[in-house]
């Protein structure tokens, strides 16, 4: 095994951590000691891979929210113009549409912050961190 590669078990641990978010459960499912998982967590290559996996999911979630925001705006306009044809109360539809918009805007703000951090790192000459090109 190369020094820069994770073992299959470590890669599976990252997948399970993304799914469950619980170190105890992941250790049990992989049939390893919790201390092993905690030690892996402190290893730079594991920590980097875990962070990148979480960032990839976060980015995909933001993308989906941004796509849904167009429908949310349309729904708000329909509600505003009283074009509702669905039996769901307008207050529920409004709340859902508003939530999607708020989450979409928060996602865009987070992406802007991440972009700014990367630019600052570049200006400081630090190595790029974050998502790898696919």
N, C-alpha and C positions, 0 to 999 in steps of 0.2 A: 504494500500500500504506500502511495506517495505521501510525503509529508503535508502537501497542500490539499489533499482530498479527505473528505469525511468517510467514515466507514458506512456500510449499508445501514447498520443499526443507528448510527448517529443521524443519517438522513431520515430514517423512519421516525426517530425521536422528534425531529423538527416538524415533520408532517403531523405527528400526533399532538405536539404542543400547539400547533396552529388550530387543530380541530378541537382539542379539549381544554387547552390553556392551564392544565393542572399537572405539575411535575410528579406528584405522588401517583396519579393515575397512569401517566405515561411510563413511569418506571415499572409499575406493576404489569402493564400491558406488554412491555418489552422484556419482562423478566430480568431486570437489572436492579442493582441497588440504587436507592435514591441518591446516595453519595456519588455514584458514578455519573448520574445525570447532572448533579450540581457541579461536579468537576468539569464535565463537558461544557456546561454553560459558561464557565470561566475561561475556557480555551478560546483564543482569538478567532480561529477559523470557524468554530462552532457558533460563537456569539455573532460573528459577521453573517454567516449563512442564515441563522435564525432571524436576525434583524432584517436581512434582505427579503426573506420569505414573508415576514410580517408587512414590510413596506410594499411588496408586490400585491398582497391582498388588499391593503389599504388603498393603493392606487386604483386597482380594479373596482373596488367599491365606490370610490369617488367618480370614476368614469360612468358606472351604472346610475349613480344618483344624478349626475349631470344629464344623462340621456333622459331620465325620468322627469327632470325638471321642466322640460318642454311640455310634456303631458300635464304636469301639475299646473303650469300657467294656463293652459287651455281650460283645464277644469275650473280654475278660479274665475276665469272670464265667463265660462258657462254659468257658474253659480251667480256671479255678479249680474249677468243678464237674465237670470232665471230660466236657463235652458235645460234645467235638470229633468232627465227622463228616467232616472234610476230611483228605486224606492228607498235608498239609503238616505237618511236625513242629511240635509245640506250642511248642518253643523259638523257632521262626521266627515263628509267629503272635503269641506273647507279645512278642517284640522289636518287631514291626511295630506292634502296638497301643500299646505303651509309647512308641514314637517319636512316634506321632500325638498321644498325650496330652501329651507333653513339648512338642512344637511348638505345640500348641494353647494350653497354659498360657503359653509364652513370648510367643505372639502377643497374648494377653490382657494380659500385663504390659506389652508395648510399647504397646498401645492406651491403657492407663492412664497410662503415662509421657507419651505424646503429649497426652492430655487435660489432664494436669497442666501441661504446658508451655504449652498454649493458654490455660489459666486464668491462669497467671502473666503471660503476655503481655497478656491482657485487663486484669488488675489494674494492670499497668505502663503501660497505655494504648498499647501497640504494636499496629500493624495485624495482623490475623489472617493467619497463614500456614498453608499446608497445602492440603487438598483444597477444591475449589470445589464448591458445590452443583450437583447434576446436574439 
